[in-house]
Amino acid sequence: MKVGDKIKFDFAGKQKEGVVHKAFENTVYLKVDFEKDKGKIVKRKMAELGQKASKDKKEKKKK
């Protein structure tokens, strides 16, 4: 998962689409457009999204 990737996730019982704003090893910040709040940042755990962090991030942490 990299910055700029579009992913779908559950929000309030519905599927929402967001763009990855920041991605860390266990947490991801998504920029989501809601009806009355455009560009809101939503924080989710990687485990909730069923994704793994990109290999680039993991390789940098090993060094």
Backbone torsions as a table, in degrees:
resi	resn	phi	psi	omega
1	MET	NA	126.5	-177.6
2	LYS	-125.0	162.5	176.4
3	VAL	-60.9	132.0	-179.9
4	GLY	100.4	-14.5	178.2
5	ASP	-69.2	141.5	176.0
6	LYS	-97.0	130.4	178.2
7	ILE	-136.2	157.4	176.3
8	LYS	-105.8	142.7	180.0
9	PHE	-147.8	162.9	179.4
10	ASP	-83.2	133.9	175.7
11	PHE	-145.2	115.7	179.0
12	ALA	56.1	40.8	177.0
13	GLY	79.8	3.5	-180.0
14	LYS	-124.6	161.4	175.5
15	GLN	-87.7	126.8	175.3
16	LYS	-118.9	154.3	176.8
17	GLU	-111.6	134.8	179.6
18	GLY	-137.5	164.1	178.3
19	VAL	-110.0	133.8	-179.4
20	VAL	-65.7	121.6	179.9
21	HIS	-95.5	-46.7	175.1
22	LYS	-140.7	144.8	178.8
23	ALA	-133.3	125.1	175.8
24	PHE	-117.3	-179.1	-174.9
25	GLU	-62.8	-41.9	-177.5
26	ASN	-114.1	-9.8	-173.9
27	THR	-131.8	147.2	176.2
28	VAL	-134.1	140.2	176.5
29	TYR	-107.5	125.2	-176.7
30	LEU	-112.9	137.3	174.7
31	LYS	-95.8	119.3	-173.8
32	VAL	-124.8	140.0	175.1
33	ASP	-97.1	109.3	174.2
34	PHE	-93.5	166.1	-176.3
35	GLU	-56.6	-45.5	-177.2
36	LYS	-107.8	0.3	-177.3
37	ASP	-140.8	89.8	-178.2
38	LYS	-78.2	135.9	176.0
39	GLY	78.1	23.4	179.8
40	LYS	-70.6	140.7	178.4
41	ILE	-95.9	126.6	180.0
42	VAL	-118.9	133.8	-178.7
43	LYS	-100.3	132.8	178.2
44	ARG	-138.4	151.8	173.8
45	LYS	-80.4	146.9	178.1
46	MET	-59.3	-38.2	-178.1
47	ALA	-62.1	-35.2	178.9
48	GLU	-67.6	-30.9	-178.7
49	LEU	-87.7	-13.5	-179.7
50	GLY	71.0	27.6	-178.0
51	GLN	-117.7	164.2	173.3
52	LYS	-117.3	154.3	178.8
53	ALA	-66.5	155.6	-179.7
54	SER	-67.3	151.9	-178.3
55	LYS	-65.3	-28.2	179.6
56	ASP	-59.1	-44.3	179.4
57	LYS	-63.0	-44.4	-177.5
58	LYS	-65.9	-38.8	-179.3
59	GLU	-66.2	-37.6	179.5
60	LYS	-65.9	-36.8	-178.7
61	LYS	-70.9	-29.1	-179.6
62	LYS	-68.8	-31.5	-176.3
63	LYS	-76.1	NA	NA
